[in-house]
Amino acid sequence: MNADAKRSIAQDKAHHVHPQSNLRQHAENGPVMITHGKGVYIYDSEGREIIDGFSGLGCVSLGYHNERLANAAMRQMNTLPFAPTFYNRSHPKVAELGERLTALAPNGMTRAMFQCSGSEANDTAIKLLWYTNTAKGEPERRKIIGRVRGYHGNTIATVSLSGQPHMHAKFGLPLPEFKHTELPNYYRFHIDGETEEEFSVRMASKFEELILAEGPETIAAFFAEPAISGGGALMPPDGYWEHMQAVLRKYDIKLLSDEVVCGFGRTGNLWGSDTWGMKPDMVTCAKALSAAFFPISGLMFKDDMYADMMKNSDEVGVFGHGYTYAGHPVGAAVALEALDIYDEMDLVGHVRKVSEKFLSKCHALADHPLVAEVRGVGLFCGFELMKDAKTREPFDPALKVGEMVQNFAHDRGLYLRAIGDRISFMPPLIINEDEIEVATERFKGALDDASAVVRAKI
Ligand SMILES: Cc1ncc(COP(=O)(O)O)c(C=O)c1O
């Protein structure tokens, strides 16, 4: 390791407080320091070349270098580096992005708002629901339902909506207006003999029970990722969205599709909601919107909601919400360039093509002694690790098998993400078949390494 890398690590260890990290471990071991990237590869301070099997945080759709995106940012910085979107002011890039994005949006959405992160997009959506329900004369419709292990962000509201116990503990959260329905992990939670379809019906009836217990008239919306990402790369079971949406329709409850990870091709369609036949009333997106080259997120919704917003702002005098950097010109310029690139290279078509090899290589790992279930779509795959795949007996959590696989993968040059004993594998969308071959070989090697350690311990 060179002197610069040593200095960076020392600086980081001494002063930088890391989100979503084990702080004690950081104090002892310091960070994994990534110094640069190219294509699907990242490079650490030890000089290791690593295939990024997690797309940074599920965001680096076009990999780690792209001159067009860099030039789009530079051009915009040299033309108009900042312009507010408050006070009825605008700039051409955000106007164009609003038009482009709503043209792509599912289910007749015509309006777009911009923020800098997925959290802010979802938080804004919650506020808009509260605001428009007031306009409709239903101010008591405030509760938002999420799912156990769902992930929607880290603001006080979006973390309340997320179903992640470690993000609530010691913070005094969730806030009371946020409720959570079941995690649809068929493999882990099905009753013996229950089909996927039957399991989905059971998930939907549990959802209905929650709605009835809370009072349907108090519920504003259900927020859901088409496939759960941060909760463990979990694809919905057969029939899940059909049955859940039937319940939503029955009680006239809105659906927000959180496309922060699934949006822009990850699942082999532009939107995850297309993949699973969801008909959302609102959509949030971020991450691949700018290929992660600049922080920008979007929230889209329909005209009826906009009409209610207008009604309230007429009364108050102004729509009282906004962030300084909402619709930042550089973010908007980079997002427009990313959308052009996606179109020109037919990114969705590419994902569909390479996903055949990706998924078949992933499924080939299903026979590995550590692996109980493999399930994926597009370039998004989740692996359930279990002591006994047949009896569904989990590993002792103290063994930290998932973390072990993640660490061995890193040593072999592959970045994967362990979420407990689930592994999330979601490489950049530009990955090619040769790179898939190498990545999955490294994954298998990491499973073998971990298996040898686990066998010695149990
Ligand atoms: C589905 C989903 N929604 C929202 C968020 C929050 O986005 P951000 O971290 O940009 O605030 C994330 C982050 O990973 C996410 O995966």
The ligand as an ORCA input file, in Angstrom:
! r2SCAN-3c Opt
* xyz 0 1
  C     -35.506      0.950     -2.706
  C     -34.796      2.121     -2.097
  N     -35.496      3.229     -1.821
  C     -34.910      4.311     -1.284
  C     -33.568      4.315     -0.997
  C     -32.942      5.525     -0.381
  O     -32.152      6.177     -1.328
  P     -30.977      7.167     -0.861
  O     -29.941      6.342     -0.186
  O     -30.523      7.784     -2.162
  O     -31.585      8.169      0.034
  C     -32.795      3.182     -1.270
  C     -31.366      3.162     -0.988
  O     -30.671      2.197     -1.196
  C     -33.439      2.048     -1.828
  O     -32.763      0.923     -2.075
*
